[in-house]
Amino acid sequence: MSLRHLCSPRLRHSLVLGSLLLAASFTTQAAEEMLRKAVGKGAYEMAFSQQENALWLATAQSRKTDKGGVVYRLDPATLAITQSIHSDLKPFGAAINTRTQTLWFGNTTDGTITAIDAKSGIIKGRVVLDARKRSETVRPLQPRELAVDENTNTVYITGVGKESAIWVVDGETLKLKTTITQTGTYSTGLAIDAAAKRLYTTNGDGELITVDTGKNSIIARKKLQDDGKEHFYLNLSLDTAGHRAFVTDSKAAEILVVDTRNGNVLQKVAVPESLAVLFNPTRNEAYVTHREAGKVSVIDGKTYKVVKTFDTPTHPNSLALSADGKTLFVSVKQASSREKEATEPDDVIRIAL
């Protein structure tokens, strides 16, 4: 074939048209894979309900100008705001009891949790967990992560401090049932295996702590690594069928995979320093947010390899998953500090898996 034929107008037109169609197909595919929308300032954790076909996002709004916060109800397909639930207390952590359709939000700066009816958006009530006033000598414990046992309608909340605790709340009466103490320094992460009656928490001492939810008492604690390095295990997510916990570390560039039966480390996965983690049993994958790196990693649950990375600048924060395991949601915070707040609202990203 001659060079003249290759450069013919007809062929050039075909090549250009083909390129445009190919580019369009890539653009469509990318749009379907990831949808991103701005929602509100101070975005933190999310909760998903299949019954309501809704995603809720806790936002603390502005530190300086807003006394309270807003819980946004989003359409999970479009991320459009369908309801704004205003609260005089700022919400941070989030969980849902899908049986009672009750949303639970942790009011970290007020030592309280709030219950909201998922269908109506009406605030059902609140539970004060630590009523002490903050002073130079008193540091009230701060609610952080929430986990729900739907079998018993019980809510567990980590109370973070130098000497942390876990609060146990009756979801029906909205009363504090008991407090599990001695969970270590800055015990943050929380995950429940309701069927096995086991609750797990992690802390800044590098420990994995196991709680018997039948007795509400600690039955095991283990330092996960004794390597002389600094570790702060922030969050964890369970593969209950496989007896595994995926544990994030804010101090080391790795994720730990731990056997929940004995606390032994099964695998170390090399990733940037991490914040949130969420295991997807439908796909046997774990998703991890890397706040400073601006990325979300996808870890194969069989090979423990990072099989995909999503770029999500600026600061990917929390994760939620649709009930069918086919859609991942990520809250993404804008750059901000106590001295200089973000000028734009934070985002939510919808990723088709």
N, C-alpha and C positions, 0 to 999 in steps of 0.2 A: 504493500500500500504506500502511495506517495505522500510526501510531506504536504503537498498542495491539497490532497484530499482530506488530510487530518485537520487542516486549517479552514475547511470550507465553512461558510456561514451557517449552513444547515446543521452541521455537526457541532459547531460552536454553540448554537442555540440549544441543541439537545443536551450538551454538557452543562450549560448554565442552568437549564431547567431542572436537570437531574440533581445538580448541586443544591438548588433552592429547595427541592422536594426533600432531599436528604437532611438539610439543615432544619427544615420545618418539622420533620419527623423527630429529630433529636430534641428540638425545643419542646415539642408536645410531650415527649417522653419525660423530659426533665421536669416539666410543669406538673405532670401527673405524679411523679415520684416525690416531689417536695413542694409544698405550698407554705408560704410564710406570710403572716399578717401581724401588724402592730395591734396590741390590745390595750394595755394600760401600764402605768408606772409601778415599779416595785413588784414585778411578777415573781412568784415562787412556785409552789407545788400545785399539782392538778389531780383531779379525780374523774373517772369515766363511768358512765352508766349506760348499759345496753338497753335497759327498760325505757329509760327516758331519751335514749339516743342523744346524749349530751356529754359535753366535756366542761368541767368547771375549773377555773383558774383563780387561785388566791393572789390578790395584789395588795401590797401595803401602801400603795400610792406614795405621795411625797413625804419625806421625813419631816420637812420643815413647815409645809403649808397645809397638810391634811392630817387631821386628828385621827381619823379612822381609816378604813380601807374598803375595798370593793371585791366581791366575788362575782366573776363574770361567768355566765352560762354561754357556751359557744356551740354552734352547729359543728359537729365533728367533720363534716364533709367540706364545708366552706370556711370554717373558722369565723364565721360572722357572729357578732354578739347578739344573742337573742334575749338576754336578761341581765340586768345589773343589780346585784344585791348589796346594798350599802350597809356598812357596819360601823359602829362607833369604836370598835377595837380592830386593830390591824391583823389580818389573817396571814399566816405563813405556811405551816404544814397542812396537808390535806389527806383525807381518807374517806372511804364510803362504805357503808353497810348496804350491799345491794339487796338484801332481803327486806330490810325495813325502809330502804330508800332514804337513809339518813346520811347527810354529809357532815363530816367532822373537820373542823379547822382549828389549828393551834394558834393561839394569840400569844406569841412568844414574849413580847415586851410587857404583857399584863398578867402572866402566870395563869392563863385561863384557856379553856377550849370551848368552842361554840358548836352547837348542833343545829343544822338547817334541813328542813324538809326539801328533798330533791325535786319533788313534783311542783310545789308551790313557790319555793324560795323563801318561805317564812322561817324566821329564826325560832327554833323550838325551845331553846334554853342554853344555859351556860353552866360550866362547872369551874369554880375557882380552885386551882391546884396548889398555888403558893401565894398566900395573901400578904406575906411580909413586904414591908416597904423597903425599897432599896436605899442604902446609905453607905457611908464610908466603911462601915464594919459588917453590914449585912448585904449579902448577894443572893437574892431569891433564885431558886432553880428556874430555868427557862424551858418551857415546852418546845420540843423540836419535831421529832418524827412521831407519827401516829400509825398504829396497826389495829385492825378490827378482827375479832373472832366472831364470825357470823353465827356460829353454832350456839354460842352463849350470849350473844349481843353484848360483848364486852369490848371496851376500847382501852388500848395500852398506849401510853405516851412517855417518851423519854424526857426526863427533867435534867437539863444539862447544867453542870457546875463542877467545881473542884471535887466535890463529893456528890456524884450524880445519883439519880434514882429513876424508877419507872412507876408511874401512876397507873392504877387500875380503876377504870370507871364503868359503872353499870349504865349501859346504853338505854335502858328502859326508864330508869328512875332519874338519870342524870345526877347520880351521886358518886362520890369518891368512895370506892370499896376498901382499898388498901394501898399501901405504898411499899414497893420493893426497893430496899436500900442497898448501898454498897456496890453499885454498878460501875465504879471506877471514875477516873478523871475524864470529864467531858464525854460522857457516854451519849453518843448521838444516834448511830444507826439502829434500826429496829425492823424485825421481820418475824412473821408468825407462821407456824405450821399447825393450823387448828386441829387437823385430824390426829396428829401425834401429841397434841397438848404441849407443844414446845414453842418458846419464844426466845429469840436471839437478839443480842445487842453487842455493839462494838464500842471501843473507847480510845482515848488518847494514850492509854497505857499499853496499847498494842494487844488488847485481849479480845477474845470472843467469849461471851458469857451466855450460858444456857439456863433458861428459866422453865420450871414445870408450872404450866398455867393451871393445873388442877389444884396445886398447893400454893401457887404464887410465891415460889421460893427459888433461889438460885441453886442449881444442882451441879453445875460445872463451870469452870472458868479456865481458860488456857491462853497463855501468851503465844501468839501465832508464829512469831519469829524472834529468835534470840541471836541476832547477828550483829549486835552492837550499833545498829543504825537507828535513826529516829523514824518512827512510824505513827501515823494517826489514821486509824481506820474509821472513816466517816460514815459510810453507808454499806448496806448489804442487801442482797436479794436472793431468794431461795429457789432452788430446784428441789421441791419436796419429794418427788418421785425418785430422784437420783441421790438424795441425801447430800446435796451440795449447797454451799453458800458462795456467792460471788461477792467479794469484799473490795471496796475501793480504798485507796491510800492517798491522802493529800500530801504526803511527805516523800513518797517514792514513786518512781515511774514504772508502776506495775499494778496489776490486779491479782488478787489471790483467789484461788479456787480451793475451798476448804471442805473436808468431810465433816458434816455436822454431827456425826455419831461419836467422833473422837477428837475433833479439832485439828486433825492433821492436814497440813497443806498438800493438796494434790497437784497443784500447778501454779506457776507464776507466769502471768502473761504480760509481756513488755508493752506498755502503753504510756502516754503522758500522765502526769499527776492527775488524779481523777476525783470526781465529786459524787454524782448519782450513778446508780446501777439498777438495771431492771432485767430480770430473766424472763424469756418468752418460751414457755413449754411447747407451744404449737410448732415453733420453728427450731427449737433447741438452740437458741441464741441468747446472748447477753448484750445489752446496750449500755454504754458508759459515756457520761459527759466529762469532757476535759475543759474546765472553765477557762483556764489561762490560755490553752492552746486553741480554743475556739473550734473544737471538733467533737464529733460523736463517733465512737468506735462500735463496730459490730463484731462480736467474738463468737466463733463457731463453738457450740457446746460439746462437740465431739473431738475436734482436733485442737481446740484452744488457740486457734489462729485468728488474727484480726483479718476478717474477710472483706471488710468494707469500712470506709471512713467517710463521714459526711462533714463538710465544712459548714459551720454554723456560727460565724462571727456575730456578736463579739463574745459574750460569755454564756454558753449553754449551761443551763442550771438543772432543772428537774425533768423527769420522764413520766409518761403515762402510756398505757397500752389499751387498744380496743379489746373488747371481750373475745373476739375471734382471732386475735393475735396477728392481724394483717396490717394494722396501722399503728405507727409510733408517733407520739406527740412529745415535743421538746419545748420547754420554756427557755427563752433566751433574753438575758439581761443586757442592757446598754452599759457602757462604761460610766461609772459614777464613784463618788467618794463622799465622806461626811462633809467635806469642804465644798465639793462641787457635784451637785446632783445632775443626773441625766436630763437632758432637755427634751428627749423624745421618749415615747412609750416603749415598753418592752414588748417582745414578740412571742408568738407561738408558731412552731413549725409542725406541719403535718407531713409525715413521711410514709409513703406506700411501700410496704415491705415485700 
